[in-house]
Amino acid sequence: MTTSHTARLDELALGILAGTAGIEEPWGGAGVVLSGRPNLGAHSSNGYRDIFEVVTPHVGELSWLFTQLRDVVNEFDEYYIWKFEYFGRLAARAASVPTTQSAETLLLAVVYEAYEMVGRLELDMPLPEYDEIVIHPRTLGAGITEFNEQDMVDFFASRGIAVA
């Protein structure tokens, strides 16, 4: 029996709430870098920033989550084409969470964002900002709204996952 991708996200959320999130070295890939401190030298020769950098005190935990979220979706068709949008949106969501929030809240917020993307992939719908042509300056995640903890808690409650 195969497990749906959204069910795998449920398992991740429950694991985070149970305190089983791992810690990994800072993650980088698909135009995203996770860091514990800003890297101001990350510009390309054309003057545009080629990476989306997320600076967080929870870089190890967030890096672990990005690896898990990669493993949830990397079997979908054309992963190598749209992974920049996927990780760009996850990074934009992570960047929207105030650094004063706990690691648990940060991770749940990113999983919350992943549900939309994974749901679209499961239904074979186009991704929100997908375009085969990369346009500079990069605007992936521009549609990400401000972090709202209550919306996140309500969403997880609708899936039967209690977030305190």
Buried (B, 14 or more C-beta within 10 A) or exposed (E): EEEEBBEBBBEBBBBBBEEEBEEBEBBBBBBBBBBEEEEEEEEEEEEEEBBBBBBBBBBBBBBBBBEBBBEBBEEBEEBEEBBBBBBBBBBBBBBBBEEEBEBBBBBBBBBBBBBBBBBBBEEEEEBBBBEEEEEEEBEBBEEBEEBEBEEBBEBBEEEEBEBE
